[in-house]
Every structure is written in structure tokens, then in C-alpha cells.
Amino acid sequence: MVKIYKYLKPYIFQILAVLVLVYLQVMANLQLPDYMAKIVNNGIIQKNNNLVLSTGIQMLLVSFGGAIAAVISGFFAVKVATGFARDIRHKVFSKIEGFSINEFNKFSTASLITRTTNDIQQIQFVMVMMLRLVLMAPFMAIGGLQKAFQNAPSLSWIIGAAVVCIFVVMIFMMIFVLPKFTKIQKMVDNLNLVVRENLTGLRVVRAFNKEKFEEKRFDQVNTDLTKLNLFVNRITVLMQPMMTLVMNFSLLAIVWFGAHLVQSGSTNIGNIMAFMQYSIQVIMSFLMVSLIFIMVPRAVVSSKRVSEILSTKPSIEDPSDAKHFNGGNIGEVEFRDVTFSYPEASLPVLSNISFVAKPGQTTAFIGSTGSGKSTLINLIPRFYDVTAGQVLVDGVDVRDVTQEELVKKIGYVPQKGVLFSGTIKSNLQYGNHDASDELIEQSASIAQASEFIAKQKDGFNSSVAQGGANLSGGQKQRLSIARALAIKPEIYIFDDSFSALDFKTDSALRSALNEQTDNKTVLIVAQRISTIMNAEQIIVLDEGKIVGKGTHNELMKNCAIYQEIAHSQLSDNELTEISNMHTELA
């Protein structure tokens, strides 16, 4: 929690203000029983109405002042807690934004959402309680004990016995409740995971008629969480009646033994009444502490989970002494003997990869599923860092420049078209907020998206649902391509970005792309031979190694794996026509 609460520094003066106001509130509350004893002993018993009136006015003024202090301290406490939670949430989100894919693999998406919302809410709630109750409890307990002893020292043992009983109850609660809080937060993670999977995969669930299965799955997680929460709440609920029982027995003992003292003339009835009020304040202060002991452990669990994110060091960071691209070899990408392994993996995904992708040329990657195609191109924008070797852009190692400078040179189109809620226009401007309407329309036209955009009710201002749920797979891919084109980068990376397009649209899009990317470096990952057969350089991967490199005709002559892929997709006549066409062009 210390790591988390260091972010309270901006609010130190407001916290001091709360401390002063709480102190004033407690002093006012401690003064009231003395006034009451004075009214009873010196006013009512001695029939001094003037003293009753004057002391009563003083009580009203002190009560009013204490009430004002309570309201203002509560306002500042809530303001500090909400501001603190806002700052922590911002820090956590910023930290997550800087995570590499390795860190995302470590923390599940559901867990990150829970930590950013539920856990920080727990911390915020406890912060309010600590500023209002924890600060008040010590003042009230110490002041109340002192005042009670002054009024009836012979009855002080009753308060001591009540405090011991309260501590026994607190220890009981801590033993049974504290271990459950960690499990509760993990169960909330699981609940979010199940809900998120069902919402994102709703079409698949319905397609396979698995609604009942998913309902049972959700019900199981939900029931487990409910049972654990009920167990914790049932034990916690026992605290209030037990504390009330302790308080009532204490008051009963005070009345019983106090009556004997009054009867013997050892003390005045007003002092006994004041002692009763002070005993209530002391017991209430320890009750506040007991509540904090129940709530703080849950906040500690949440703090650890949030602190775990804040203390995680991203595996990919900008260099302290960053280099800059010098403008030479604009857009050239080179892999020098690159080897890459995932963390804790026994075998490398890529081994000894070397090639050069030059501006004005298209370099394509093909191979069986799991051969390392997507992993290879993910090394260029530093989604991962190489285990050995170098990835160079414009002759500079990508690890030696800032990530911001690197990604400005790259237009990346992911395998799955990811869109954001908003409009078509806002999605196309996502990488270039200054993109003009003309550039947006041109990019959409090249990506073969203009036709379906024109059919939309509001054209480019048509709404896009979260994740592009109201668009087809092909439409999302075309908009993703248009978004990359609107950046006007030097390097284009297409990670199997044409898989959802029909052959006609695919052919038209690649023809338009050739004109747009005439002097740019283009890297394409593809499954279809027809998508990459015109590439100046085709690299064939198998089990993370390069097993073929060249043009389509060259690979058809000397690469068995490429031949196998080609024959599985195209007939002999089609391959012959393609070969003749390439020969004529050469």
C-alpha cells in the first residue's frame, strides 16, 4: 500500500486540512458531555435556570461548529479520495498502454479491467473511510478515556473490559475473513473473463447452440463468487450486533454501578451521565477501528494487484540515448541473422532469418500455419524484441530509436481488422488526425471501401460499433487498410490483411496499392499464392526458418514447399498461365 499511497503527495495540504477539521470535530464532541454534566449538577439540581440557558446555548454553538467541521472534512476527504483514485487509474491505464505483448500475456485482459476499475474503487472507498474514521478514532479514544476518568475514575474498568471484548471480536473477524479477500478479487477476474468471452463471441455461441452451456458456465462462476461474498458478509454482519451487545452491556454496567456511587454520595448524577457519553464515544472509536481492520485488508489486496501493474517494467522500452533515422535508405528493412524465442519457450520461433526488403518492392511471406510469418513482421514495429541478431530500418537498429519515431514510418494492418467505436471517418483518421477529407476519400478508394461507404446512410460519418461489430470481416479489413494508407508511411505491413476479401476485390485492391506504394517498402503476409505471386521477393518459411527466397517462377523451380502450397491452391493450367505471364513481363 505504501507504493500506492505515494501518489497522495499532491493532496498533502487537503489531508492536513481534514486532520485539523477532524480534530475540531472531536474536540466539539468531547466538550458536549461536560456541558451536560454542568447543566445537570449545577443547573437542574440546584434549579439555576440561567446557567441551564447559558450552558445550553454554548452546547448548541459547539454542536453547530462540530457539524460544520464534519461536513467540510467529509467534503475534503471525498475530494482527496476521488482525485487519488482518478490519478491512480490514469497511472495504471498509461502503464498498460506502454506494455508490450509479453506483459499482456502475463496479465489477462479481464484481470487488467478488474484492476483498473473494481480494485481502485476498493482503494478509494477505504481512503474515504480512513480520512474520516481512522483520523477521528485516536483523538476520540484518547480524549474520551481522559474525560471519562476525570468524571468517574472508579468506573473506568468497564470501558477497559468493553475494549478487550471489541479486540476479541476484531481478531475473530480477521482470522476468518482476511484470507477470503484475495479469493474474491480473483473470482471477480474470472467473472469478467467469462462475461467478456461471451459478449465478444456471442455469434459463435449462438452458431453452435451453446447458450445453455455458457449460462451454466456463467452461473457456476457467479454462484462461487456469491457464496464467498455471502460467507464474508455474514461474518462481517455479526460485528454490528456483537458490538451493540458490548455497548449495551457496558451502559448497563455503568448505570448499575453508577447508581450505587450516586446513592453513596461518591459522585454526582451528572458525572455518571457524562461518563456514559464518554464511554459510548470510546467504544465507538474502537468500533471505527474494527471496521477499518475489516476493510483495510481488502484494500491491501487491491493495492497489491494495482501495484503489481505499476511496478511491472515493460520488456520493451525506449533507449536512454536514442538515435534518429538519418534519411538514408528510406523505408529499407533488413533482418540480420535474427532469432526469436518467446519468454520461457524451449525452442525458438524464428531461427537465423536474414533478408532485405527494399523501397519500391514488395516482399511477401508465405508458409504453413505456425511457421512464424506474423511473429516475423511483429518484430519490425517492436511488438517483440529479437532474441539474437538485428532488425534494421533505414540502416538503424529498431531498438536504438524511440518507438514513437519508429511507428511513424510504419503503416500496420493487423491480421484481424480492429476498429473503434465512433465513425468511419474517425477510424480512418486514427493514425493521422490531420488527414484531410480528400486524403480520407483517396485512401478509402484505394482500399476498395468507397462503394460500401457510399451505401451507408451518413457516408463517412456513419457510426461504427465497438470492435466494428456492425461491419463484415471484409469491410473491417478494407477500412483497416485505408487507415494505414491515410498515414502515408514509408513502410507498409499487411499481416494476412486480404484473407476476408473475395478474389475480385483482392485483385482490384492490390492493383490500386501498387500505384500508391510505388516507392514504398511493402511487406505482406499471405496464405494465398494469388495475393503475392507478383511480389519482387517471396520468402517461404517453414518451422521458423527460411526455406526459399525469390520470385514466383524461381520458387516454382527450386522450392518444394512453395510448389506444394501452389499446387494445393491452383490448378496446373493456372500455374502455367501465371508462369507464362511472368516470363512475358520479365
MOPE-V600349 format. One record per residue. RES is the residue in one letter. SS is DSSP state (H for helix, E for strand, - for the rest). BURIAL is 1 if it has 24 or more other ideal C-beta (glycine too) atoms within 12 Angstrom, else 0. Layout:
((RES | SS | BURIAL) (RES | SS | BURIAL))
This chain:
((M | - | 1) (V | H | 0) (K | H | 0) (I | H | 1) (Y | H | 1) (K | H | 0) (Y | H | 1) (L | H | 1) (K | H | 0) (P | H | 0) (Y | H | 1) (I | H | 0) (F | H | 0) (Q | H | 1) (I | H | 1) (L | H | 0) (A | H | 1) (V | H | 1) (L | H | 1) (V | H | 0) (L | H | 1) (V | H | 1) (Y | H | 1) (L | H | 1) (Q | H | 1) (V | H | 1) (M | H | 1) (A | H | 1) (N | H | 1) (L | H | 1) (Q | H | 1) (L | H | 1) (P | H | 1) (D | H | 1) (Y | H | 1) (M | H | 1) (A | H | 1) (K | H | 1) (I | H | 1) (V | H | 1) (N | H | 1) (N | H | 1) (G | H | 1) (I | H | 0) (I | - | 0) (Q | - | 0) (K | - | 0) (N | - | 0) (N | H | 0) (N | H | 0) (L | H | 0) (V | H | 1) (L | H | 0) (S | H | 0) (T | H | 1) (G | H | 0) (I | H | 0) (Q | H | 0) (M | H | 1) (L | H | 0) (L | H | 0) (V | H | 1) (S | H | 0) (F | H | 0) (G | H | 0) (G | H | 1) (A | H | 0) (I | H | 0) (A | H | 1) (A | H | 1) (V | H | 0) (I | H | 0) (S | H | 1) (G | H | 1) (F | H | 0) (F | H | 1) (A | H | 1) (V | H | 1) (K | H | 1) (V | H | 1) (A | H | 1) (T | H | 1) (G | H | 1) (F | H | 1) (A | H | 1) (R | H | 0) (D | H | 1) (I | H | 1) (R | H | 1) (H | H | 0) (K | H | 1) (V | H | 1) (F | H | 0) (S | H | 0) (K | H | 1) (I | H | 1) (E | H | 0) (G | - | 0) (F | - | 1) (S | - | 1) (I | H | 0) (N | H | 1) (E | H | 1) (F | H | 0) (N | H | 0) (K | H | 0) (F | - | 1) (S | - | 0) (T | H | 0) (A | H | 1) (S | H | 1) (L | H | 1) (I | H | 1) (T | H | 1) (R | H | 1) (T | H | 1) (T | H | 1) (N | H | 1) (D | H | 1) (I | H | 1) (Q | H | 1) (Q | H | 1) (I | H | 1) (Q | H | 1) (F | H | 1) (V | H | 1) (M | H | 1) (V | H | 1) (M | H | 1) (M | H | 1) (L | H | 1) (R | H | 1) (L | H | 1) (V | H | 1) (L | H | 1) (M | H | 1) (A | H | 1) (P | H | 0) (F | H | 1) (M | H | 1) (A | H | 1) (I | H | 0) (G | H | 1) (G | H | 1) (L | H | 1) (Q | H | 0) (K | H | 1) (A | H | 1) (F | H | 1) (Q | H | 0) (N | H | 1) (A | - | 1) (P | H | 0) (S | H | 0) (L | H | 1) (S | H | 1) (W | H | 0) (I | H | 1) (I | H | 1) (G | H | 0) (A | H | 0) (A | H | 1) (V | H | 1) (V | H | 0) (C | H | 1) (I | H | 1) (F | H | 0) (V | H | 0) (V | H | 1) (M | H | 1) (I | H | 0) (F | H | 0) (M | H | 1) (M | H | 1) (I | H | 0) (F | H | 0) (V | H | 1) (L | H | 1) (P | H | 0) (K | H | 1) (F | H | 1) (T | H | 0) (K | H | 0) (I | H | 1) (Q | H | 1) (K | H | 1) (M | H | 1) (V | H | 1) (D | H | 1) (N | H | 1) (L | H | 1) (N | H | 1) (L | H | 1) (V | H | 1) (V | H | 1) (R | H | 0) (E | H | 0) (N | H | 1) (L | H | 0) (T | H | 0) (G | - | 0) (L | H | 0) (R | H | 0) (V | H | 0) (V | H | 0) (R | H | 0) (A | H | 0) (F | - | 0) (N | - | 0) (K | - | 0) (E | H | 0) (K | H | 0) (F | H | 0) (E | H | 1) (E | H | 0) (K | H | 0) (R | H | 0) (F | H | 1) (D | H | 0) (Q | H | 0) (V | H | 1) (N | H | 0) (T | H | 0) (D | H | 0) (L | H | 1) (T | H | 0) (K | H | 0) (L | H | 1) (N | H | 1) (L | H | 0) (F | H | 0) (V | H | 1) (N | H | 0) (R | H | 0) (I | H | 1) (T | H | 1) (V | H | 0) (L | H | 0) (M | H | 1) (Q | H | 0) (P | H | 0) (M | H | 1) (M | H | 1) (T | H | 0) (L | H | 0) (V | H | 1) (M | H | 1) (N | H | 0) (F | H | 0) (S | H | 1) (L | H | 1) (L | H | 0) (A | H | 1) (I | H | 1) (V | H | 0) (W | H | 0) (F | H | 1) (G | H | 1) (A | H | 0) (H | H | 0) (L | H | 1) (V | H | 1) (Q | H | 0) (S | H | 0) (G | - | 0) (S | - | 0) (T | - | 1) (N | - | 1) (I | H | 1) (G | H | 1) (N | H | 1) (I | H | 1) (M | H | 1) (A | H | 1) (F | H | 1) (M | H | 1) (Q | H | 1) (Y | H | 1) (S | H | 1) (I | H | 1) (Q | H | 1) (V | H | 1) (I | H | 1) (M | H | 1) (S | H | 1) (F | H | 1) (L | H | 1) (M | H | 1) (V | H | 1) (S | H | 1) (L | H | 1) (I | H | 1) (F | H | 1) (I | H | 1) (M | H | 1) (V | H | 1) (P | H | 1) (R | H | 1) (A | H | 1) (V | H | 1) (V | H | 1) (S | H | 1) (S | H | 1) (K | H | 1) (R | H | 1) (V | H | 1) (S | H | 1) (E | H | 1) (I | H | 1) (L | H | 1) (S | H | 0) (T | - | 1) (K | - | 0) (P | - | 1) (S | - | 0) (I | - | 1) (E | - | 0) (D | - | 0) (P | - | 0) (S | - | 0) (D | - | 0) (A | - | 0) (K | - | 0) (H | - | 0) (F | - | 1) (N | - | 0) (G | - | 0) (G | - | 0) (N | - | 0) (I | - | 0) (G | - | 1) (E | - | 1) (V | E | 1) (E | E | 1) (F | E | 1) (R | E | 0) (D | E | 0) (V | E | 1) (T | E | 1) (F | E | 1) (S | - | 1) (Y | - | 1) (P | - | 0) (E | - | 0) (A | - | 0) (S | - | 0) (L | - | 0) (P | - | 0) (V | - | 1) (L | E | 1) (S | E | 1) (N | E | 0) (I | E | 1) (S | E | 1) (F | E | 1) (V | E | 1) (A | E | 1) (K | - | 1) (P | - | 1) (G | - | 0) (Q | - | 1) (T | E | 1) (T | E | 1) (A | E | 1) (F | E | 1) (I | E | 1) (G | E | 1) (S | - | 0) (T | - | 0) (G | - | 0) (S | - | 1) (G | - | 1) (K | H | 1) (S | H | 1) (T | H | 1) (L | H | 1) (I | H | 1) (N | H | 1) (L | - | 1) (I | - | 1) (P | - | 1) (R | - | 1) (F | - | 1) (Y | - | 1) (D | - | 1) (V | - | 1) (T | - | 1) (A | E | 0) (G | E | 1) (Q | E | 1) (V | E | 1) (L | E | 1) (V | E | 1) (D | - | 1) (G | - | 1) (V | E | 1) (D | E | 1) (V | H | 1) (R | H | 1) (D | H | 1) (V | - | 1) (T | - | 0) (Q | H | 1) (E | H | 0) (E | H | 1) (L | H | 1) (V | H | 1) (K | - | 0) (K | - | 1) (I | E | 1) (G | E | 1) (Y | E | 1) (V | E | 1) (P | - | 1) (Q | - | 1) (K | - | 0) (G | - | 1) (V | - | 1) (L | - | 1) (F | - | 1) (S | - | 0) (G | E | 0) (T | E | 1) (I | H | 1) (K | H | 1) (S | H | 1) (N | H | 1) (L | H | 1) (Q | - | 1) (Y | - | 1) (G | - | 1) (N | - | 1) (H | - | 0) (D | - | 0) (A | - | 1) (S | - | 0) (D | H | 0) (E | H | 0) (L | H | 1) (I | H | 1) (E | H | 1) (Q | H | 0) (S | H | 1) (A | H | 1) (S | H | 1) (I | H | 1) (A | - | 1) (Q | - | 1) (A | - | 1) (S | H | 1) (E | H | 0) (F | H | 1) (I | H | 1) (A | H | 0) (K | - | 0) (Q | - | 0) (K | - | 0) (D | - | 0) (G | H | 0) (F | H | 1) (N | H | 0) (S | - | 1) (S | E | 0) (V | E | 1) (A | - | 0) (Q | H | 0) (G | H | 0) (G | H | 1) (A | - | 0) (N | - | 0) (L | - | 1) (S | - | 0) (G | H | 1) (G | H | 1) (Q | H | 1) (K | H | 1) (Q | H | 1) (R | H | 1) (L | H | 1) (S | H | 1) (I | H | 1) (A | H | 1) (R | H | 1) (A | H | 1) (L | H | 1) (A | - | 1) (I | - | 1) (K | - | 1) (P | - | 1) (E | - | 1) (I | E | 1) (Y | E | 1) (I | E | 1) (F | E | 1) (D | E | 1) (D | - | 1) (S | - | 1) (F | - | 1) (S | - | 1) (A | - | 1) (L | - | 1) (D | - | 0) (F | H | 0) (K | H | 0) (T | H | 1) (D | H | 1) (S | H | 0) (A | H | 0) (L | H | 1) (R | H | 1) (S | H | 0) (A | H | 1) (L | H | 1) (N | H | 0) (E | H | 0) (Q | H | 1) (T | - | 1) (D | - | 0) (N | - | 0) (K | - | 1) (T | E | 1) (V | E | 1) (L | E | 1) (I | E | 1) (V | E | 1) (A | - | 1) (Q | - | 1) (R | - | 1) (I | H | 1) (S | H | 1) (T | H | 1) (I | H | 1) (M | - | 1) (N | - | 1) (A | - | 1) (E | - | 1) (Q | E | 1) (I | E | 1) (I | E | 1) (V | E | 1) (L | E | 1) (D | E | 1) (E | - | 0) (G | - | 1) (K | E | 1) (I | E | 1) (V | E | 1) (G | E | 1) (K | E | 1) (G | E | 1) (T | - | 1) (H | H | 1) (N | H | 1) (E | H | 1) (L | H | 1) (M | H | 1) (K | H | 0) (N | H | 0) (C | - | 1) (A | H | 0) (I | H | 1) (Y | H | 1) (Q | H | 1) (E | H | 0) (I | H | 1) (A | H | 1) (H | H | 0) (S | H | 0) (Q | H | 0) (L | - | 1) (S | - | 0) (D | H | 0) (N | H | 0) (E | H | 0) (L | H | 1) (T | H | 0) (E | H | 0) (I | H | 1) (S | H | 1) (N | H | 0) (M | H | 0) (H | H | 1) (T | H | 0) (E | H | 0) (L | H | 0) (A | - | 0))
